[in-house]
Amino acid sequence: MKKLLDWAKGFLSDKGEASSKRLVGLVCAGFLCWTLYANHNSEHTPSDALVWAVAGLAAAALGFTTYEKAVNNKKKDEAE
């Protein structure tokens, strides 16, 4: 259990600083998956605009975090 908690801390932080973009991206992705699964065969399906908005927010948050980390790593390599 401790290994799992340490992994989660490391995943949601970058150099000891919390990353809200990762947290937002993961929460959005989780809720999107839950909503789609919960409504996969019900009469009341979520609106397409809502699904695309949440998917876009999750992709943007996780994508921006990845881009930011790649740029910071590149700057570090150039400085050395």
N, C-alpha and C positions, 0 to 999 in steps of 0.2 A: 504494500500500500504506500509506503514511503517513497518507493521508486516512482510510482505513478504520480504522486503529488510533486515530487521534484521535477519530473518531466513536464508536468503542466505549468509549473512556475517558470521553467526555462522556455517553454513554448510561448507563453504569454508575456514574456519580458525580453528585453534586449539590453544586455550589459547591466542587468539589475534594475532597469527602468521598465515599468509596466507599459505595454503597448495596447492602447485602447482600440486602435484600428483592428488588430488581430481579434480582440474580444468581440467587437461589433461584428466583424465578418463571420466569426464562428457562431455567434448567437443568431444572426440572420440566417445563415445556412441551416442551422439546427431547426429554427422555427419554420423555415421553408419546407424542409424535408418532413417535419411533423405535420404541417398543414396539408401537404400533398398526400401523405399517407392516410391521414385521418379522413380526407374527403375523396379518396380514390374511387369509391363506389357509392357515394351518397347523392341525394338529389340536389343539395346545395353546395355547388362547387365554388371555390374562391374565384374572384374575378381575374381575368387574364392580366389586367393592368397591375393589380396588387402582386401577383406572382412575379411578373417581370420587374417590378420596382424592388421587391425584396431580393430577387436574384441579382439584379444590377448593383444594389447596395453591398451585398456580400462579395461579389466579384470585385467591385471597386475597392473595398476596404482591404481585402486580402491581396489584391494586385498592387495597390499602392504600397503596402507594407513590403512586399517582395521587391518592388522597384526601388524603394528607399534603401533597403538593405543592400541591394546590388550596387547602387551608386556609392554608398558609404564604403563598401568594400573596395571598390575601384579607386576611390580617392585615397584610401589607406595604402593601397599598393603603389600608387603613384608617388606618395609622400616618402615611401621607404626607398 
